[in-house]
Amino acid sequence: MTAESLFSLCSTGVVPGWLLLIFAPRWRWTQRLVASGGLSLLLAAVYLVLIAIHFKGAEGGFGSLAEVARLFRNPYLLLAGWIHYLAFDLFIGGWEVRDAQALGLPHPAVVPCLLLTFLFGPIGLLTYFGLRLGLKGRLPGA
């Protein structure tokens, strides 16, 4: 499989997970497949295979930004970096939904956080913690 086709498969493969978190957060299949981390684990397995096959002997490394740039010249390692984002962001989105449900936060308030997590990872997480802190003490269990 080419890096481009695997990129397309993984990038479109997470969209249903995000849609479930946004539109059906309490549905049992959302809980089983997405909020549980299951879909993120599948992406992690793809990441593992890419790293196992393409990392050894690759130019670059993690010691400097220039080394990372050289490492990511390999399209399969760049793809692994992308899948890393997809897996972790979706995992964090699932955690946000579970945590919000446990605290009794209104789901419509969490949706912008989920969208930001999907698009900008850490900004969405930061926004979720801001929401959580802002509603602390105002809701039962928060």
Long-range contacts (C-beta under 8 A, 24 or more apart in sequence): 3-75, 3-76, 3-78, 3-79, 4-75, 6-46, 6-79, 7-79, 7-82, 10-43, 10-46, 10-79, 10-82, 10-83, 10-86, 11-82, 11-86, 13-39, 13-43, 14-39, 14-43, 14-86, 14-90, 17-90, 17-93, 18-90, 18-93, 18-114, 18-118, 21-93, 21-94, 21-97, 21-114, 22-111, 22-114, 22-115, 25-97, 25-101, 25-107, 25-110, 26-101, 30-97, 34-90, 34-93, 34-94, 35-94, 35-95, 35-97, 35-98, 36-94, 37-91, 37-94, 39-90, 40-87, 40-88, 40-90, 40-91, 40-94, 41-87, 43-83, 43-86, 43-87, 43-90, 44-87, 46-83, 47-80, 47-83, 47-84, 47-87, 50-76, 50-77, 50-79, 50-80, 50-83, 51-77, 51-80, 54-80, 55-80, 85-121, 88-121, 89-117, 89-118, 89-121, 89-124, 92-117, 92-121, 92-124, 92-125, 93-117, 93-118, 93-124, 96-124, 96-125, 96-128, 99-128, 99-132, 100-128, 100-132, 102-141, 103-132, 103-135, 103-139, 103-141, 103-142, 104-139, 104-140, 104-141, 104-142, 105-131, 105-132, 105-135, 105-139, 105-142, 109-135
